[in-house]
Amino acid sequence: MMNRILVVFLFSMLSQIGMAQEFPVSNDYFEEGQAMGTVGNPVLEEISGIAFSKKHPNLIYAQTDSGGEAAVYLLDSLGKELGKIKLLGVKNRDWEDIATAKGPDGKNYIYVAEIGDNAAIHPSIFIYKIPEPDRIEKLSEVAPDVLELEYPGGARDAETLIVDEWDEQIYILSKRDKKNNIYSIAWDSFGKGKTLELNKELELPVTSSVAGDVSVAGDQILIKNYLAIYYWERKPGQTLVEAMTKDPVSLPYVPEPQGEAITFSPSGKGFFTISEKRFNIVPVLYRYASKR
C-alpha cells in the first residue's frame, strides 16, 4: 500500500515538474544509492538540509524546516543523532538548506538558509552563520551572524544554498520558476548592517530545485529536485555560474517520498541524500559512491 501511495505522490510531482528538463541518466559517475541508516527521532522528520563538517570526520549537520526548532543537529554518517546547536535570537520561519565552508577569515563555518517562502510573501530572507564547533557536544548555544537579503524583482521561494570557496560567493537557487534562477552575494557581506540585494546570475534548465552542494575541492556541483539529481563537472578557473552554463547529466537516484537534502562527502568521492518523513516512511540516509 505504501509503495502505491509513493508512486501516486511521485506521479503528482512529475506532473508539476513537467518534462522540459530531461537529461540522460548517466551511470558513469556514481553507483546506485545504498541505505546507510534511518533517522527515527520525530524531531528530525522534516530534515530539509544536510552538510558534512569540515572539522570533524563523518559528522553531518542537519536542520529542519517550517517552524522547527532554531537548531542545527549533529548526526554521524549512519544517521545517528549526536548533539544539537541552538541558534540564539532567531526563529525557524522556514529553514530550507545548510552548507559548510570557510569564511573570509579562513575559519570553518556552518551556513543556514532561511529562504523558504511558499507563497512568496516575505520581503526579505536570511542567512545565518555560526562557527563549526571545536568539539561535539550534546547541547550547545551560539548567537549567529545574520545576513538579510532581498531578491531583485520581489519575493520568491527557494530551497537551495551553496557556499563556494572558489568564488567566495553565497548562491541561492530559486524553486518555483519554470527555469530556476541562480542568485549570488559575496560571502563577506555579513555585518553590513542593512538589507542587501542579491545578484541574478543565470537561468538553469531545471525546475523545482530543493537542494544543492559543491564539493570541497570545488570541481563538482549537485542540484536535486524531487525526481532527479543533476551533476556538473567544473574546470579549474571556472566560476560556479560558468560551469553551470553547460547542460548537466542526471545521476542514478533512489526515489524518496520527499527528498530535500543532498551533500557531498568531504572527499568528493560520494554524496548523501535524505528525505523528509511522508506516508509513515522513516527517513533513510542514502550514500552514492563515486566510480572515479
Secondary structure, DSSP 8 states (H G I E B T S, - for coil): -HHHHHHHHHHHHHHHH-STT---B--SSB---EEEEE---GGGTTEEEEEE-SSSTTEEEEEE-TT--SEEEEEETTS-EEEEEEETT---S-EEEEEEEE-TTS-EEEEEEE---TT---S-EEEEEEE--SS--SEEEE--EEEEEE-TTS---EEEEEEETTTTEEEEEESSSSS-EEEEEETT-TT-SS-EE-EEEEE-S--S--EEEE-TTSSEEEEE-SS-EEEEE--TT--HHHHTTS--EEE-----SSEEEEEE-TTSSEEEEEE--BTTB--EEEEEEB--
